[in-house]
Amino acid sequence: MTTERRIDPFTGRSVLVAPGRFGLGGVRPAGPPEPSDARCPFCPGNEADTEATIARWPDEGAWQVRVVANRYPVVAPGYEGAPGRHEVVIESPLHEADLADLDEAHLAGLLRVWRARVAALEADPSIAAVLLFRNRGRRAGSSQPHPHGQIAATSWVPAEVALRFARAEAHRAAHGEPLAVSVLREELEGPRVLRSDTEIASFCPYAPSRPFEVRFAPRAPGAFADASDPALAALAAHLSTAARALRAATSVRDHNLVLRLPPARVRGEAASWHLELLPRTGGDAGYELAGGEMVVVVAPERAAERLRSA
Ligand SMILES: [Zn+2]
């Protein structure tokens, strides 16, 4: 077993693929956090416990997905130095459901709500970037067991978003095509593909930041706000497959989902997006803190093999 250093083309950061370290670390307790009291604010019937509804799906009848303002925002309109908007996407009326439990039609509905919120927030001239993510389980930073995601829209471009966009633009200038297109072409020829169709490809990326990381990318570049219904339906199918495979192939339940978006209002082929499913097995330790680069104990080629056969 050796350690291989790979460069993540999207950040320029090194990733250390180190299968020899498998089994080390991972000491923090996993699983959903304990609710702070018996009454869950995200369960149907308790709508008065949250802020007002911003968006919902479907439009009529019982809600399946509901978006509210975050009661404990990181950024908010009145925050001096950190103005912005912070929303919670309640993903299901079912308290115990997780990604792998939600069917494809439900996930497609959820993704259409994401698209509508990203489009609405990006249209606000005071917003510079939109972060969309999901924390599941304590290792992923979740404080609420009911399935939900979050959208933080900031009035500045956060460093990670700025770095990724600058690298993507430099690649486009140098090679005449989007970085996402170059990377996807290579991934589709390689051993890490999980599934691919005319709309979406899912794969374990060459330089992951977590073991069993799965990435979902559109076959044609473009803004997430402009993604078509068929593209979102395909993304829902890929996400469902990957979540179920991950559940079958590993004991890892805690994860983050991160939707990688360029700064707000970037459109066309400069606006490539992708979605990352990041299983969380343990904490970032001293090497990661000191070096700012990740040590990954499962090679993505091996992860893809396991997930494909799950
Ligand atoms: Zn609940």
Residues whose N, C-alpha, C, O or C-beta is under 5 A from the ligand:
A	BS01	ZN	C40 F42 C43 H95 H146
